[in-house]
Amino acid sequence: MTRPEVRQGFRQVASGGPHRGDGRLGTVRLPAGTTWVEVHCLANPGPPPASRVQVTVGTGLSWSFTCTDGEGGDEGDGVHREATQTDVSTAEEGAVLVEAPPTVQWNASVQVGAPGA
């Protein structure tokens, strides 16, 4: 499974994986501006909600999604790619957590605008 690529004009402040189940990417400092959080995942086949993934960054950003079970994927490789963009109005610091069942393998990346980009 591929790791999320660093977007042009951004720098990676946290990453993790490949990992199965719950994981913590550490504590990150998010400057004011655009932040991207991207997760690539692959779930073993099974009944829902076996493939549900929850991502939390600090206290202000949290979302969940369903990971695919290896059929198709976004690029025909069975891997689900989930990217979320958010605009941070003031600098903040927080933990990055990925909650997933052990049936889900994932890679994750948190990226912020690169200075001078």
Phi and psi restraints in degrees (value plus and minus 20) as a CYANA .aco file:
   2 THR   PHI     -98.9   -58.9
   2 THR   PSI     133.8   173.8
   3 ARG   PHI    -108.8   -68.8
   3 ARG   PSI     131.4   171.4
   4 PRO   PHI     -80.5   -40.5
   4 PRO   PSI     116.8   156.8
   5 GLU   PHI    -100.6   -60.6
   5 GLU   PSI     129.6   169.6
   6 VAL   PHI     -96.0   -56.0
   6 VAL   PSI     107.7   147.7
   7 ARG   PHI     -92.1   -52.1
   7 ARG   PSI     129.3   169.3
   8 GLN   PHI     -80.9   -40.9
   8 GLN   PSI     112.6   152.6
   9 GLY   PHI      64.7   104.7
   9 GLY   PSI     -13.5    26.5
  10 PHE   PHI    -146.0  -106.0
  10 PHE   PSI     142.5   182.5
  11 ARG   PHI    -150.6  -110.6
  11 ARG   PSI     128.1   168.1
  12 GLN   PHI    -104.6   -64.6
  12 GLN   PSI     108.2   148.2
  13 VAL   PHI    -128.5   -88.5
  13 VAL   PSI     -32.2     7.8
  14 ALA   PHI    -180.2  -140.2
  14 ALA   PSI     127.0   167.0
  15 SER   PHI    -175.5  -135.5
  15 SER   PSI     139.5   179.5
  16 GLY   PHI    -182.1  -142.1
  16 GLY   PSI     134.4   174.4
  17 GLY   PHI      91.9   131.9
  17 GLY   PSI     151.9   191.9
  18 PRO   PHI     -88.8   -48.8
  18 PRO   PSI     122.8   162.8
  19 HIS   PHI    -165.9  -125.9
  19 HIS   PSI     132.2   172.2
  20 ARG   PHI    -138.2   -98.2
  20 ARG   PSI     120.7   160.7
  21 GLY   PHI      58.9    98.9
  21 GLY   PSI    -180.4  -140.4
  22 ASP   PHI     -90.4   -50.4
  22 ASP   PSI     129.0   169.0
  23 GLY   PHI    -177.1  -137.1
  23 GLY   PSI     136.7   176.7
  24 ARG   PHI    -141.3  -101.3
  24 ARG   PSI     108.3   148.3
  25 LEU   PHI    -110.8   -70.8
  25 LEU   PSI     -22.3    17.7
  26 GLY   PHI      87.0   127.0
  26 GLY   PSI    -192.6  -152.6
  27 THR   PHI    -123.2   -83.2
  27 THR   PSI     112.9   152.9
  28 VAL   PHI    -142.1  -102.1
  28 VAL   PSI     133.3   173.3
  29 ARG   PHI    -123.7   -83.7
  29 ARG   PSI      98.6   138.6
  30 LEU   PHI    -120.6   -80.6
  30 LEU   PSI      96.3   136.3
  31 PRO   PHI     -94.6   -54.6
  31 PRO   PSI     143.8   183.8
  32 ALA   PHI     -79.7   -39.7
  32 ALA   PSI     120.2   160.2
  33 GLY   PHI     107.4   147.4
  33 GLY   PSI    -183.6  -143.6
  34 THR   PHI    -102.7   -62.7
  34 THR   PSI     114.7   154.7
  35 THR   PHI    -144.7  -104.7
  35 THR   PSI     116.6   156.6
  36 TRP   PHI    -133.6   -93.6
  36 TRP   PSI     116.4   156.4
  37 VAL   PHI    -143.2  -103.2
  37 VAL   PSI     103.5   143.5
  38 GLU   PHI    -147.7  -107.7
  38 GLU   PSI     116.6   156.6
  39 VAL   PHI    -148.1  -108.1
  39 VAL   PSI     110.7   150.7
  40 HIS   PHI    -128.2   -88.2
  40 HIS   PSI     112.1   152.1
  41 CYS   PHI    -164.8  -124.8
  41 CYS   PSI     140.6   180.6
  42 LEU   PHI    -165.3  -125.3
  42 LEU   PSI     105.4   145.4
  43 ALA   PHI    -127.2   -87.2
  43 ALA   PSI     124.1   164.1
  44 ASN   PHI     -89.0   -49.0
  44 ASN   PSI     126.7   166.7
  45 PRO   PHI     -78.9   -38.9
  45 PRO   PSI     123.0   163.0
  46 GLY   PHI     153.7   193.7
  46 GLY   PSI     148.9   188.9
  47 PRO   PHI     -92.9   -52.9
  47 PRO   PSI     126.6   166.6
  48 PRO   PHI     -81.7   -41.7
  48 PRO   PSI     130.5   170.5
  49 PRO   PHI    -113.4   -73.4
  49 PRO   PSI      13.3    53.3
  50 ALA   PHI     -76.5   -36.5
  50 ALA   PSI     -40.1    -0.1
  51 SER   PHI    -133.3   -93.3
  51 SER   PSI       0.9    40.9
  52 ARG   PHI    -101.9   -61.9
  52 ARG   PSI     111.8   151.8
  53 VAL   PHI    -141.0  -101.0
  53 VAL   PSI     115.1   155.1
  54 GLN   PHI    -138.3   -98.3
  54 GLN   PSI     109.3   149.3
  55 VAL   PHI    -137.6   -97.6
  55 VAL   PSI     113.2   153.2
  56 THR   PHI    -152.0  -112.0
  56 THR   PSI     111.8   151.8
  57 VAL   PHI    -143.9  -103.9
  57 VAL   PSI      91.7   131.7
  58 GLY   PHI      40.8    80.8
  58 GLY   PSI    -165.8  -125.8
  59 THR   PHI    -124.7   -84.7
  59 THR   PSI     -26.4    13.6
  60 GLY   PHI    -126.9   -86.9
  60 GLY   PSI     -28.1    11.9
  61 LEU   PHI    -154.7  -114.7
  61 LEU   PSI      99.7   139.7
  62 SER   PHI    -173.1  -133.1
  62 SER   PSI     116.7   156.7
  63 TRP   PHI    -176.5  -136.5
  63 TRP   PSI     144.0   184.0
  64 SER   PHI    -153.9  -113.9
  64 SER   PSI     140.7   180.7
  65 PHE   PHI    -176.0  -136.0
  65 PHE   PSI     146.3   186.3
  66 THR   PHI    -121.7   -81.7
  66 THR   PSI     105.9   145.9
  67 CYS   PHI    -103.1   -63.1
  67 CYS   PSI     123.7   163.7
  68 THR   PHI     -91.6   -51.6
  68 THR   PSI     141.8   181.8
  69 ASP   PHI    -123.1   -83.1
  69 ASP   PSI       9.7    49.7
  70 GLY   PHI      75.2   115.2
  70 GLY   PSI     -24.5    15.5
  71 GLU   PHI    -110.3   -70.3
  71 GLU   PSI      96.0   136.0
  72 GLY   PHI      58.2    98.2
  72 GLY   PSI    -103.8   -63.8
  73 GLY   PHI      60.4   100.4
  73 GLY   PSI     150.9   190.9
  74 ASP   PHI     -89.0   -49.0
  74 ASP   PSI     -46.5    -6.5
  75 GLU   PHI    -143.3  -103.3
  75 GLU   PSI       4.1    44.1
  76 GLY   PHI      56.5    96.5
  76 GLY   PSI     -10.6    29.4
  77 ASP   PHI    -127.1   -87.1
  77 ASP   PSI     -13.5    26.5
  78 GLY   PHI      63.3   103.3
  78 GLY   PSI     -25.5    14.5
  79 VAL   PHI    -113.1   -73.1
  79 VAL   PSI     110.5   150.5
  80 HIS   PHI    -109.2   -69.2
  80 HIS   PSI     114.0   154.0
  81 ARG   PHI    -137.4   -97.4
  81 ARG   PSI     101.4   141.4
  82 GLU   PHI    -142.3  -102.3
  82 GLU   PSI      97.7   137.7
  83 ALA   PHI    -142.9  -102.9
  83 ALA   PSI     113.1   153.1
  84 THR   PHI    -146.3  -106.3
  84 THR   PSI     109.8   149.8
  85 GLN   PHI    -128.3   -88.3
  85 GLN   PSI     116.6   156.6
  86 THR   PHI    -159.5  -119.5
  86 THR   PSI     131.2   171.2
  87 ASP   PHI    -125.6   -85.6
  87 ASP   PSI      99.0   139.0
  88 VAL   PHI    -111.9   -71.9
  88 VAL   PSI     101.8   141.8
  89 SER   PHI     -99.9   -59.9
  89 SER   PSI     -55.5   -15.5
  90 THR   PHI    -154.4  -114.4
  90 THR   PSI     129.4   169.4
  91 ALA   PHI     -76.3   -36.3
  91 ALA   PSI     121.5   161.5
  92 GLU   PHI    -169.4  -129.4
  92 GLU   PSI     143.9   183.9
  93 GLU   PHI    -146.9  -106.9
  93 GLU   PSI     122.5   162.5
  94 GLY   PHI    -190.5  -150.5
  94 GLY   PSI     142.6   182.6
  95 ALA   PHI     -98.8   -58.8
  95 ALA   PSI     127.2   167.2
  96 VAL   PHI    -129.3   -89.3
  96 VAL   PSI      98.0   138.0
  97 LEU   PHI    -142.6  -102.6
  97 LEU   PSI     119.4   159.4
  98 VAL   PHI    -140.8  -100.8
  98 VAL   PSI     101.3   141.3
  99 GLU   PHI    -129.7   -89.7
  99 GLU   PSI     103.1   143.1
 100 ALA   PHI    -172.0  -132.0
 100 ALA   PSI     131.6   171.6
 101 PRO   PHI     -90.1   -50.1
 101 PRO   PSI     142.3   182.3
 102 PRO   PHI     -84.9   -44.9
 102 PRO   PSI     -30.4     9.6
 103 THR   PHI    -100.8   -60.8
 103 THR   PSI     -24.6    15.4
 104 VAL   PHI    -133.2   -93.2
 104 VAL   PSI     106.0   146.0
 105 GLN   PHI    -120.6   -80.6
 105 GLN   PSI     119.0   159.0
 106 TRP   PHI    -166.8  -126.8
 106 TRP   PSI     136.8   176.8
 107 ASN   PHI    -146.6  -106.6
 107 ASN   PSI     123.4   163.4
 108 ALA   PHI    -159.7  -119.7
 108 ALA   PSI     135.0   175.0
 109 SER   PHI    -165.8  -125.8
 109 SER   PSI     117.3   157.3
 110 VAL   PHI    -135.3   -95.3
 110 VAL   PSI     107.8   147.8
 111 GLN   PHI    -150.8  -110.8
 111 GLN   PSI     120.0   160.0
 112 VAL   PHI    -143.5  -103.5
 112 VAL   PSI     142.8   182.8
 113 GLY   PHI     -78.2   -38.2
 113 GLY   PSI     115.2   155.2
 114 ALA   PHI    -101.0   -61.0
 114 ALA   PSI     117.5   157.5
 115 PRO   PHI     -76.9   -36.9
 115 PRO   PSI     113.8   153.8
 116 GLY   PHI      59.9    99.9
 116 GLY   PSI     -17.5    22.5
